[in-house]
Amino acid sequence: MREMVKEGNGFVIRQDGEVVAEVTFVPSGTNALVIDHTYVTESMRGQKLAEDLVKKVVEYARENDRKVVPACSYAYAQFRRHKEYQDVWQQ
């Protein structure tokens, strides 16, 4: 079974209790989150897990009236691809 949960300053995806993917962010100022890291285990790559995690950070930012700075290269690429993230993208 696969589940996504918030842990600390980020979200993880667990499969059968093991972390197989993660995204982390650092609060910046009073209203921004800096995505500084995404990771997916080699055996789980190609399943859009990192994309799902970045999307979850975007949803979290919207729910908490925050902006997002996609500092890691993967998150930055996702923000460039997904125009619907423009409302939370702090450029």
ZAVOFI-212018 format. One record per residue: residue number from 1; x, y, z of N, C-alpha, C in turn. Coordinates in steps of 0.001 Angstrom, whole numbers, padded with zeros to 6 digits. Example, Ala and Ser with C-alpha at 12.3 -4.5 7.8 and 13.67 -1.06 7.14 Angstrom:
2
SITE num      nu      nv      nw     cau     cav     caw      cu      cv      cw
SITE   1  013190 -005690  007800  012300 -004500  007800  013200 -003300  007800
SITE   2  012850 -002250  007080  013670 -001060  007140  012900  000030  007870
END
This chain:
91
SITE num      nu      nv      nw     cau     cav     caw      cu      cv      cw
SITE   1  000840 -001178  000000  000000  000000  000000  000888  001246  000000
SITE   2  000507  002257 -000782  001264  003497 -000900  000491  004618 -000244
SITE   3  001183  005438  000560  000539  006575  001207  001466  007786  001196
SITE   4  000862  008978  001094  001613  010228  001164  001241  010918  002463
SITE   5  002260  011327  003227  002022  011991  004504  002976  013164  004677
SITE   6  002533  014146  005472  003395  015277  005807  004292  014844  006952
SITE   7  005569  015131  006807  006532  014860  007876  007431  016073  007998
SITE   8  007386  016725  009146  008222  017907  009345  007952  018949  008280
SITE   9  009008  019432  007661  008891  020406  006579  008965  019703  005234
SITE  10  008002  018840  004994  007963  018132  003718  006897  017064  003700
SITE  11  006927  016313  002616  006004  015207  002439  006794  013994  001996
SITE  12  006347  012829  002415  006975  011579  001993  005908  010649  001443
SITE  13  006353  009771  000576  005505  008674  000103  006106  007402  000663
SITE  14  005270  006651  001339  005686  005366  001911  004988  004251  001144
SITE  15  005731  003207  000943  005146  002000  000376  005524  000858  001306
SITE  16  004514  000190  001801  004716 -000893  002770  005588 -000440  003939
SITE  17  005347  000803  004401  006038  001331  005559  007391  001966  005291
SITE  18  007936  001828  004097  009257  002375  003767  009115  003646  002950
SITE  19  009939  004663  003246  009937  005895  002465  010554  005604  001100
SITE  20  009778  005876  000043  010271  005661 -001312  010437  006966 -002076
SITE  21  009888  008070 -001541  010035  009372 -002183  009807  010455 -001143
SITE  22  010460  011627 -001383  010287  012727 -000446  010519  014058 -001135
SITE  23  009897  015077 -000570  010158  016457 -000944  010269  017230  000362
SITE  24  011253  018136  000425  011402  018948  001627  011390  020420  001250
SITE  25  010947  021225  002202  010939  022670  002005  011361  023355  003293
SITE  26  011840  024580  003125  012285  025384  004255  011448  026650  004281
SITE  27  010848  026992  005413  010115  028257  005492  011076  029427  005239
SITE  28  010583  030430  004528  011389  031614  004235  010544  032850  004477
SITE  29  010999  033697  005373  010219  034873  005709  008906  034471  006346
SITE  30  007896  035286  006144  006611  035008  006785  005635  034277  005873
SITE  31  005928  034221  004563  004905  033624  003702  005444  032776  002552
SITE  32  006674  032283  002633  007200  031485  001524  007757  030151  002002
SITE  33  007726  029187  001097  008319  027870  001307  009327  027653  000189
SITE  34  010538  027285  000529  011576  027020 -000461  011716  025512 -000601
SITE  35  011321  024982 -001770  011511  023547 -002019  012997  023350 -002295
SITE  36  013665  022622 -001401  015109  022466 -001520  015563  021055 -001874
SITE  37  014612  020100 -001950  015048  018723 -002181  013871  017860 -002624
SITE  38  014097  017064 -003637  013167  015992 -004006  013999  014734 -004216
SITE  39  013421  013609 -003880  014141  012348 -004046  013140  011216 -004221
SITE  40  013474  010302 -005130  012703  009077 -005331  013707  007932 -005416
SITE  41  013444  006853 -004686  014344  005700 -004748  014410  005192 -006181
SITE  42  015551  004654 -006528  015787  004229 -007904  014727  003255 -008411
SITE  43  014308  002340 -007579  013332  001331 -008007  011940  001908 -008271
SITE  44  011681  003126 -007790  010348  003727 -007936  010327  004877 -008951
SITE  45  011450  005170 -009566  011512  006283 -010515  010673  005988 -011750
SITE  46  010212  007050 -012385  009401  006913 -013590  007918  006750 -013311
SITE  47  007500  006874 -012054  006095  006699 -011695  005439  008014 -011271
SITE  48  006113  009125 -011541  005611  010466 -011252  005424  010745 -009763
SITE  49  006174  010048 -008928  006049  010270 -007488  006548  011659 -007096
SITE  50  007680  012077 -007645  008205  013405 -007327  007244  014480 -007817
SITE  51  006646  014271 -008978  005658  015226 -009491  004472  015329 -008539
SITE  52  004012  014196 -008027  002905  014196 -007063  003282  014935 -005781
SITE  53  004532  014787 -005354  004979  015456 -004135  005055  016968 -004320
SITE  54  005565  017412 -005460  005617  018854 -005729  004197  019416 -005777
SITE  55  003295  018684 -006406  001895  019109 -006461  001320  019230 -005049
SITE  56  001692  018328 -004171  001209  018369 -002788  001728  019611 -002068
SITE  57  002969  020003 -002320  003500  021228 -001720  002727  022439 -002235
SITE  58  002401  022442 -003529  001607  023535 -004106  000246  023611 -003415
SITE  59 -000404  022481 -003240 -001704  022451 -002549 -001560  022949 -001110
SITE  60 -000522  022515 -000437 -000264  022935  000945 -000054  024447  000998
SITE  61  000700  024984  000045  000945  026428 -000004 -000364  027182 -000205
SITE  62 -001200  026704 -001099 -002496  027365 -001338 -003351  027348 -000079
SITE  63 -003408  026213  000576 -004228  026077  001781 -003740  026966  002919
SITE  64 -002449  027282  002924 -001847  028043  004019 -001415  029439  003601
SITE  65 -001923  029905  002456 -001642  031251  001954 -000140  031531  001908
SITE  66  000582  030630  001255  002033  030747  001119  002413  030802 -000353
SITE  67  003608  031285 -000613  004220  031247 -001940  005287  030165 -001911
SITE  68  005710  029727 -003098  006706  028668 -003195  007878  029153 -004046
SITE  69  009072  028882 -003550  010299  029119 -004309  010850  027736 -004668
SITE  70  010777  027346 -005941  011274  026021 -006337  012787  026046 -006539
SITE  71  013548  025892 -005453  014997  026002 -005528  015676  024754 -006100
SITE  72  015121  023588 -005875  015753  022390 -006438  015394  022301 -007918
SITE  73  016285  021734 -008700  016126  021733 -010159  014867  021000 -010609
SITE  74  014507  019915 -009939  013302  019178 -010334  012049  020016 -010083
SITE  75  011961  020618 -008907  010790  021447 -008596  010699  022625 -009562
SITE  76  011832  023232 -009882  011845  024352 -010820  011303  023916 -012188
SITE  77  011727  022758 -012653  011234  022235 -013936  009724  022006 -013882
SITE  78  009221  021507 -012766  007786  021282 -012627  007020  022597 -012655
SITE  79  007538  023617 -011999  006871  024919 -012006  006869  025524 -013406
SITE  80  007912  025286 -014160  007944  025794 -015547  006941  025050 -016424
SITE  81  006750  023758 -016168  005820  022940 -016963  004353  023189 -016624
SITE  82  004081  023463 -015375  002699  023558 -014897  002305  025019 -014678
SITE  83  001684  025590 -015662  001269  026997 -015585  000275  027228 -014457
SITE  84 -000437  026179 -014051 -001412  026320 -012975 -000746  026550 -011611
SITE  85  000578  026479 -011542  001299  026762 -010300  001662  028234 -010177
SITE  86  001389  029030 -011201  001801  030437 -011229  001304  031230 -010030
SITE  87  000119  030891 -009514 -000450  031657 -008407  000352  031543 -007121
SITE  88  001133  030495 -006974  001931  030335 -005750  003429  030492 -005997
SITE  89  003827  030667 -007256  005253  030733 -007593  005816  032101 -007259
SITE  90  006723  032136 -006304  007420  033375 -005969  008696  033416 -006795
SITE  91  008695  034267 -007806  009858  034332 -008720  010798  035437 -008340
END
